[in-house]
Amino acid sequence: MQVLGFDWGYVFVMLFNLLLLGGWLVLSILALFQLRNRELPETTRAIWVLILLVPILGALAFWITQPGKRFPGEGKDRK
C-alpha cells in the first residue's frame, strides 16, 4: 500500500481512532439514556450532561460512580 501514499501503520492508527470515537459515542449515548431514568435533581443532571461531553473519561466516570442509584440498605435507619 506504499504506492497509494500510506502504510499499514497509518491504517491501524486510523482504525484505532475510529474505534475510540465510536466507543465514546456509544458509552455517552447509553449514559444519557440511563441518566434520564435516574432520580436526580435537575442541577445534578445538568452537571452530569456537561461531564459526559468530556471524551471517554466522562462516560467512564458516569458508569463507575452510578449517580442516583440506590444500594441495598441505603436510606434506612441503622440501629
PyMOL commands that set and color helices and strands:
alter all, ss='L'
color gray80, all
select helices_A, chain A and resi 2-4+8-37+42-52+57-65
alter helices_A, ss='H'
color red, helices_A
deselect
rebuild
show_as cartoon
